[in-house]
Amino acid sequence: MLPQQHRVRKGNELRNVMRSGTRKGCRNVVVFATPTKNPVPRFGFIVSKKVGNAAVRNLVKRRLRASAWEIIKEGIPNHDVVVRGLPAAAHADYNTLNTDLRNGLRRIGVDISGTQQK
């Protein structure tokens, strides 16, 4: 589980990232990211009922949270990131979701090694 300091939880914060951030989509997720002045990177997750029942949605969120925690530990610049799970995520395993999240961040221009790409 992500520590509270690394979470985007309030609806208005999620909307702000989605409206003002850069967006890139993959097969299983859409990643929104915006640079922030917060001292730590933060992640938020949106998985709608279109993905599946509560058990499936929670499984997708747990896998995405675990992937986000790995990315935070590896080093990521201070960004607010919102990850929206798509219906195809219901059938994706952890490695696929992890790859899609990382590819989405790279395509946005966020360097996971801790420095910002130009």
Secondary structure as the mmCIF struct_conf table of DSSP 4:
data_model
#
loop_
_struct_conf.conf_type_id
_struct_conf.id
_struct_conf.beg_label_comp_id
_struct_conf.beg_label_asym_id
_struct_conf.beg_label_seq_id
_struct_conf.end_label_comp_id
_struct_conf.end_label_asym_id
_struct_conf.end_label_seq_id
HELX_RH_3T_P HELX_RH_3T_P1 GLN A 4 HIS A 6
STRN STRN1 ARG A 7 ARG A 7
BEND BEND1 LYS A 10 LYS A 10
HELX_RH_AL_P HELX_RH_AL_P1 GLY A 11 SER A 20
BEND BEND2 GLY A 21 GLY A 21
STRN STRN2 THR A 22 GLY A 25
BEND BEND3 ARG A 27 ASN A 28
STRN STRN3 VAL A 29 PRO A 35
BEND BEND4 ASN A 38 VAL A 40
STRN STRN4 ARG A 42 VAL A 47
TURN_TY1_P TURN_TY1_P1 LYS A 49 VAL A 51
BEND BEND5 ASN A 53 ASN A 53
HELX_RH_AL_P HELX_RH_AL_P2 ALA A 54 GLU A 74
BEND BEND6 ASN A 78 ASN A 78
STRN STRN5 HIS A 79 GLY A 85
HELX_RH_3T_P HELX_RH_3T_P2 PRO A 87 HIS A 91
HELX_RH_AL_P HELX_RH_AL_P3 TYR A 94 ILE A 108
TURN_TY1_P TURN_TY1_P2 GLY A 109 GLY A 109
STRN STRN6 VAL A 110 VAL A 110
TURN_TY1_P TURN_TY1_P3 ILE A 112 SER A 113
BEND BEND7 GLY A 114 THR A 115
STRN STRN7 GLN A 116 GLN A 116
#
